[in-house]
Structures are given as structure tokens and as C-alpha cells.
Amino acid sequence: MGSTVDGLVSGLSTSTMINQLMQIESQPQTRLQSKVSTAQSQVTSYQSVNTKLATLKTAAEDLGKLATWRSIKPTSSSDAVTAAATPGTTATQTGSLTFDVVQLAKAQISTARVDSEADLASGGSFTINFDDGSDPVTIDLTDKPHNAQGISDALNSAGIGVKASVVKTSTGDSVLQLTSAKTGVANGFSVSGLDADLKPAVAAQDAMLQVGGADEDGGYSVTSSTNTFTDLMAGVTLTATKEQKNVSIGVTSDTGGMADKIKAMVDAANAVISEVTKQTKYDAATKTGAALSGEFMVRQISQSVMSAVSQGQADIGSLSKIGVHLEKDGTLTFDKSAFETSYAADPDKIKTAGMAMADTFKAVAQKQTDNVTNAVTGRKSLIDSMSAQIDNWDVRLEQRREALTKQYASLETALSNLKSKSSYLSSQLG
């Protein structure tokens, strides 16, 4: 860029004049920058609406899942057994069942009193044999101590289903203890190759529940290698913690969980309506509007959500029968008590209607999300185009400033020459 000495000859502030002229020249760029700022605000507002729509879609999807309408609520009469719905299970049943917890699952523990310094593996190795028929594992003690601690360390390092430790008793004896990592008869084991009299301190044992009395009286028993049972009642996981008789398990439909899913969807729908109102409001007093105050498409989002309620469902008519109401102020409410009463009267009908309502809200959320996403894409393309124009204006304005600077520098030079000639002529005439 050229340079000039400000007002050297003319006495004018040429730099000020150039800056004022550049302000006029840059007005088109300033207008573009203002439009970009407005478009960016609109994109942010659109994205806020889209976030609420995404939440509504997710809530509708959750409500529409078959698992929601098959959810159960198990209860136990005893603190000896906990009952919980099995996650991800759709085959469920309601009802009750009474049984005895006959025994709990145990892991095998084998012990032997040993001399802590004695060689317990004269053959240089020992083998763990598994009761479930798995391949035996031989533990090589080459270059390792053959005493109790060396055997314990070698077995633990092998990382198999048996762990070992050396325990000091109150009388000062050393006990080599081998413990199965898992409970149940199938996880029992035996040891060969050790010069130690290993004895089963605790035998491997399955947990057992007895249903309906003794087998000979028409009852039956079920076992588990752990203290958890998943097949006694469909969709229910039972965990026993101690032996006890006459434990009763009751299973009912989880209407509370269903109601929570409906409320979550209603809350999400209200959040959409509230966000649309916030982003499209207009203040008549200040004559200012929100970023999307002129966007009719966004205002239609609220209408589409409210219409999903007002139009009802073919199966039951008004959604008030499942507790969903459209209020005069345009918000939705949910009456949990009304839903539970309707569900108790006709579960299948309410389930069908509830799933259909969820599908409707999901479709509304998806359609409006697509509309908003397209609007965001359009605004971003416009921003990119205007940003490119702004960059071009940077170049043009720089060139214009340089031209004005040169022009005023030339004027100052010309004035300087004229002044010199005037002084010369005056001196000659004098």
C-alpha cells in the first residue's frame, strides 16, 4: 500500500478523508457481514429446535418398543431372594410362585497342612483336573521353588480357574489352600502330582430351589451353578442369598414404568413446543423478534405436535383414554392415574393405542427434523457464499484504499510543486 504525509502541503487530514471514504466503500461488505451474523444466529436456533426434536423422537422410540409394554415388576416376600426383571427379555409372564431355597452354590476349597519349606512336587510339576471335562492343565515348576509358596505362585500365574494361597493358622501351621474361581458342581477339580494330602474342606455345590414340595409329592427342583436363576419364571432373574422356606415371588405388569415412558414423551413434546415459542417470539413493545420469528416452517412444528394429540388414535379415539391431554394453552399433560385405570381395564387395547401414539410422535419428530435439517443446510450454504463474497471485498477494499492513498499523495506532490513555482515567481517578480 502507498503512503503519504498527512496534510504536509495542503494542511488537510488526508488519512481521515480516506478512512471516511473507505467507510462508504465498505458498506456492501458490512451489510454482508450483518447477513452472515443473522444467518449464523438462525442456524444456532434451528439446531436448538432440532435437539428438542431428537429428544422427542428418542422418547417416542422408547415408548413404541414392545419391551416397554411387556415390562414387568417382580417382588419378593423375603430378603433371602431378590427378584428383578431380566434386561432385554420380551418373553415375560405375570403371576406368582412359591419355593424353598434348599441350598446355596459353593466353590470347592481343598486344603492340606504342609511343611512350608518341604518339596511338595518331586516330579517337577503337578496337574489340575477339571470336573467339567475340560482339558487338564499341567503346571511346570522348572526353575521354581517346589515348596508351598512356589506352588501357589506358579498356579496363580497360570491364570486358570483355580487359585491358591498359603495360610498361616493360629497354631503356626502352614496350610496350602486351593479354591475354585467359580461356584457349582461343574467347577470342581482334583489335583495330581503333589506330595500333599489335599482334602475337600468345602465341596463344590450347586444352588437349589424346590418348588411345590418334594419331588415324590409332585414338586420339582431346579439348580444353578451360581446363586442366580433366570429360567424359573420367564423374564425374571432370581438371586438367592441364604437358605429359606416359603419364599414367594409375585410378578405384575410394570404399569408405572410404562407411565414413565409416556410422561417422558409428553415432556419431550412440551420441550419442543416451548423451544419453538422461544425461537419465534416477537416483542411488539420493542419491535424485536427472535432469530426465527419470521420462519413459518418452524411455527408449524408446534402445530404438528399438537395435532398428533388432537387427532387421537383410531383404536381408542381421544388420547385422553391413555391419560394424554391437550390443554388450552397449547401444552400437553399426562394423567398417570387415568392411564393405569384404562390399562387395567383392557391391557391389549391400551398397549396397541400407546404404541400407535408413539409411532405417530416418532413420525412427526422425524419429518420436522428433516425440515429443520434442510433449513440448516440451506443457511450454511448461504453463509459460505456470503463469506466468500466478504473475502473478495477484503481484496477490493484494500486495492481501493491503496488507490486513494496514491491519489492523495499525488495531490500533495502536485500542491508542493505549485507552491515551489509560486515562491519562485514571487521572488523573481520581487
Secondary structure in CASP SS format (residue, H / E / C, confidence):
PFRMAT SS
TARGET T0000
AUTHOR 0000-0000-0000
METHOD secondary structure of the structure
MODEL  1
M C 1.00
G C 1.00
S C 1.00
T C 1.00
V C 1.00
D C 1.00
G C 1.00
L C 1.00
V C 1.00
S C 1.00
G C 1.00
L C 1.00
S C 1.00
T H 1.00
S H 1.00
T H 1.00
M H 1.00
I H 1.00
N H 1.00
Q H 1.00
L H 1.00
M H 1.00
Q H 1.00
I H 1.00
E H 1.00
S C 1.00
Q H 1.00
P H 1.00
Q H 1.00
T H 1.00
R H 1.00
L H 1.00
Q H 1.00
S H 1.00
K H 1.00
V H 1.00
S H 1.00
T H 1.00
A H 1.00
Q H 1.00
S H 1.00
Q H 1.00
V H 1.00
T H 1.00
S H 1.00
Y H 1.00
Q H 1.00
S H 1.00
V H 1.00
N H 1.00
T H 1.00
K H 1.00
L H 1.00
A H 1.00
T H 1.00
L H 1.00
K H 1.00
T H 1.00
A H 1.00
A H 1.00
E H 1.00
D H 1.00
L H 1.00
G H 1.00
K C 1.00
L H 1.00
A H 1.00
T H 1.00
W H 1.00
R C 1.00
S C 1.00
I E 1.00
K E 1.00
P E 1.00
T E 1.00
S E 1.00
S C 1.00
S C 1.00
D C 1.00
A C 1.00
V E 1.00
T E 1.00
A E 1.00
A E 1.00
A E 1.00
T C 1.00
P C 1.00
G C 1.00
T C 1.00
T C 1.00
A C 1.00
T C 1.00
Q C 1.00
T C 1.00
G E 1.00
S E 1.00
L E 1.00
T E 1.00
F E 1.00
D E 1.00
V E 1.00
V E 1.00
Q E 1.00
L C 1.00
A C 1.00
K E 1.00
A C 1.00
Q C 1.00
I E 1.00
S E 1.00
T E 1.00
A E 1.00
R E 1.00
V E 1.00
D C 1.00
S C 1.00
E C 1.00
A C 1.00
D C 1.00
L C 1.00
A C 1.00
S C 1.00
G C 1.00
G C 1.00
S E 1.00
F E 1.00
T E 1.00
I E 1.00
N E 1.00
F E 1.00
D C 1.00
D C 1.00
G C 1.00
S C 1.00
D C 1.00
P C 1.00
V E 1.00
T E 1.00
I E 1.00
D E 1.00
L C 1.00
T C 1.00
D C 1.00
K C 1.00
P C 1.00
H C 1.00
N C 1.00
A H 1.00
Q H 1.00
G H 1.00
I H 1.00
S H 1.00
D H 1.00
A H 1.00
L H 1.00
N H 1.00
S H 1.00
A H 1.00
G C 1.00
I C 1.00
G C 1.00
V E 1.00
K E 1.00
A E 1.00
S E 1.00
V E 1.00
V E 1.00
K E 1.00
T C 1.00
S C 1.00
T C 1.00
G C 1.00
D C 1.00
S E 1.00
V E 1.00
L E 1.00
Q E 1.00
L E 1.00
T E 1.00
S E 1.00
A C 1.00
K C 1.00
T C 1.00
G C 1.00
V H 1.00
A H 1.00
N H 1.00
G C 1.00
F E 1.00
S E 1.00
V E 1.00
S E 1.00
G C 1.00
L C 1.00
D C 1.00
A C 1.00
D C 1.00
L C 1.00
K E 1.00
P E 1.00
A E 1.00
V E 1.00
A C 1.00
A C 1.00
Q E 1.00
D C 1.00
A E 1.00
M E 1.00
L E 1.00
Q E 1.00
V E 1.00
G C 1.00
G C 1.00
A C 1.00
D H 1.00
E H 1.00
D H 1.00
G C 1.00
G C 1.00
Y E 1.00
S E 1.00
V E 1.00
T E 1.00
S E 1.00
S C 1.00
T C 1.00
N C 1.00
T E 1.00
F E 1.00
T C 1.00
D C 1.00
L C 1.00
M C 1.00
A C 1.00
G C 1.00
V E 1.00
T E 1.00
L E 1.00
T E 1.00
A E 1.00
T C 1.00
K C 1.00
E C 1.00
Q E 1.00
K E 1.00
N E 1.00
V E 1.00
S E 1.00
I E 1.00
G E 1.00
V E 1.00
T E 1.00
S E 1.00
D C 1.00
T H 1.00
G H 1.00
G H 1.00
M H 1.00
A H 1.00
D H 1.00
K H 1.00
I H 1.00
K H 1.00
A H 1.00
M H 1.00
V H 1.00
D H 1.00
A H 1.00
A H 1.00
N H 1.00
A H 1.00
V H 1.00
I H 1.00
S H 1.00
E H 1.00
V H 1.00
T H 1.00
K H 1.00
Q H 1.00
T H 1.00
K C 1.00
Y E 1.00
D E 1.00
A C 1.00
A C 1.00
T C 1.00
K C 1.00
T E 1.00
G E 1.00
A C 1.00
A C 1.00
L C 1.00
S C 1.00
G C 1.00
E C 1.00
F H 1.00
M H 1.00
V H 1.00
R H 1.00
Q H 1.00
I H 1.00
S H 1.00
Q H 1.00
S H 1.00
V H 1.00
M H 1.00
S H 1.00
A H 1.00
V H 1.00
S H 1.00
Q C 1.00
G C 1.00
Q E 1.00
A C 1.00
D C 1.00
I C 1.00
G E 1.00
S C 1.00
L H 1.00
S H 1.00
K H 1.00
I H 1.00
G C 1.00
V E 1.00
H E 1.00
L E 1.00
E C 1.00
K C 1.00
D C 1.00
G C 1.00
T C 1.00
L E 1.00
T E 1.00
F E 1.00
D C 1.00
K H 1.00
S H 1.00
A H 1.00
F H 1.00
E H 1.00
T H 1.00
S H 1.00
Y H 1.00
A H 1.00
A H 1.00
D C 1.00
P H 1.00
D H 1.00
K H 1.00
I H 1.00
K H 1.00
T H 1.00
A H 1.00
G H 1.00
M H 1.00
A H 1.00
M H 1.00
A H 1.00
D H 1.00
T H 1.00
F H 1.00
K H 1.00
A H 1.00
V H 1.00
A H 1.00
Q H 1.00
K H 1.00
Q H 1.00
T H 1.00
D H 1.00
N H 1.00
V H 1.00
T H 1.00
N H 1.00
A H 1.00
V H 1.00
T H 1.00
G H 1.00
R H 1.00
K H 1.00
S H 1.00
L H 1.00
I H 1.00
D H 1.00
S H 1.00
M H 1.00
S H 1.00
A H 1.00
Q H 1.00
I H 1.00
D H 1.00
N H 1.00
W H 1.00
D H 1.00
V H 1.00
R H 1.00
L H 1.00
E H 1.00
Q H 1.00
R H 1.00
R H 1.00
E H 1.00
A H 1.00
L H 1.00
T H 1.00
K H 1.00
Q H 1.00
Y H 1.00
A H 1.00
S H 1.00
L H 1.00
E H 1.00
T H 1.00
A H 1.00
L H 1.00
S H 1.00
N H 1.00
L H 1.00
K H 1.00
S H 1.00
K H 1.00
S H 1.00
S H 1.00
Y H 1.00
L H 1.00
S H 1.00
S H 1.00
Q H 1.00
L H 1.00
G C 1.00
END
